[in-house]
Amino acid sequence: MCQCPGAWSFGDPWPMVCGDCDARMAPTVTTPHLTRTAPKSPVRTDRISCAAERGFASREEGRVFGVTPARATADYSAETGRIAGLWIRRHHILLAAWTALWFLIVEPSGGVSWHYLRQGEQLLFGGDSGGGLSLYAHHPELQIGPVSLAAARLFDPFPPYTGQVLAEATMSALGLVMLVLVGRTAARHYLGTGTNHRRLQQRILVAGLAFIPMWVEVSVRFAHLDDVLALFFTTLAAHALVHDRPTAVGVFLALAVDSKPWAISFLPLVLALPSPAWKRTFLWFGGLVAVAWLPFYLGNLGSLSAARFTIPNQPASSLRWLGVSDPATPWWDRPAQFGLGLGFGTIAVRRGRWPAVVLLGANARVLLDPSVYTYYTASILLGTLLWDTVGQRRLVPWWSWVALITLYGGTLLLPTDPIRGLARLAFVVVSTSVVLCWPAKQLRRRGRGRGRGRRVPPRSHHVPEQRRREPARDGSRSGAGTTREWQSERILSR
């Protein structure tokens, strides 16, 4: 049963679906003695909530005021942006077209790193010497998780170029799926706060226009399947978090780490769950990570050398501005990245700002990584997407566009490497400071009483109460100047 604000269940309900959470109104659950005065318009326009709220107590009452189920369903589809009654909405079509455009632009020069995935999966599954469980011992340069190599195996039956293009198209499509998931995560997170979901769709659209170019950078130009899967599973973990599914959160975070080890910086998302669920979630996470990685370390202890693999310290990296002039990765760099990301994420959750965990973990990577590949910015853009849509309620997703212009635009437009490094450092410092320290408004979920709500922390497991109103004293249901008032019971069934 839907629990969106204003979701009602009538004695003779219409077969409608909630525009916020896609839950179908169950005809078996009824609210007796439901009375409601005739609204001035059969469709409310102040905010988008459950479709049943636009209806009447019965089909007969709807016909009295000239509203048929077909008309109500059409009004509902128009308000929620649905196309032909499907789950696809108008902003999804626009974002799909934007993705296709960028794919066509980038694909001719794409697949820069795809050969690493093909080499890794052939060594892991081919049975050649130096492969198998000794893969990371003999090839520490393959900083790719076993889940990513197993996924790359799916494209092995195709000719090399065909498999590459199919992989790039699949990874591009995952970006669109992530945008849909983030939208539904935000709708669930703001359940019961009277959020205008049409404005939320606009935020997703505007933020998605900034997210897609960087997603195509990682998925098409570089074809980094490991980074793509790490970010995709992290998005699934955030979606499971707001639906209060601790096991799924642990499983998805483990798959993210099994795809790319640096995703461990997103582990503080577990702390946003109710504390009784922490143990179970951490056990699932630790168990699946051990199942994926322990066979390699037990099969060949030389696999530990992969953790000490170094890359050149680029002149445009933020490390240069922090006084680190080593020609290659310092020995302390990787542990510091993980520690800083975990620390920032934990502080964010303690301050009730769990949607910032991904942004802060990606910031730690960009701050301390000696390399400056542009596909690193994709993790930043996913973090700003979550923060702009779930962590804030502003119409314009400023941080997504600031990140795109500063990090990607700076790489193309700034004249020298030191200035590019300074721009990266400035973005990380400013965004981290604002996210952690800037005062934030508490969510006001609908509670009992007229026009009042109670402040609650934005925890995913909180179920808001429905607003209660008294019927008109004269018992009237329609007429000029009559206020829309009704009586209902709190709906608790899921």
Secondary structure, 3 states (H helix, E strand, C coil): CCCCCCCCCCCCCCCCECCCCCCECCCCCCCCCCCECCCCCCCCCCCCCCHHHHCCCCHHHHHHCCCCHHHHHHHHHHHHCECCCCCCEHHHHHHHHHHHHHHHHHHHHCCCCHHHHHHHHHHHHHCCCCCHHHHHHHCCCCCCCHHHHHHHHHHCCCCHHHHHHHHHHHHHHHHHHHHHHHHHHHHHHCCCCCCCHHHHHHHHHHHHHHHHHHHHHHHHHCCCHHHHHHHHHHHHHHHHHHCCCHHHHHHHHHHHHHHCHHHHHHHHHHHHCCHHHHHHHHHHHHHHHHHHHHHHHHHCHHHHHHHHCCCECCCCCHHHHCCCCCCECCCCHHHHHHHHHHHHHHHHHHCCCHHHHHHHHHHHHHHHCCCCCHHHHHHHHHHHHHHHHHHCCCCCCHHHHHHHHHHHHHHHHCCCHHHHHHHHHHHHHHHHHHHHHCCCCCCEEECCCCCCEEECCCCCCCCCCCCCCCCCCCCCCCCCCCCCCECCCCCCCC
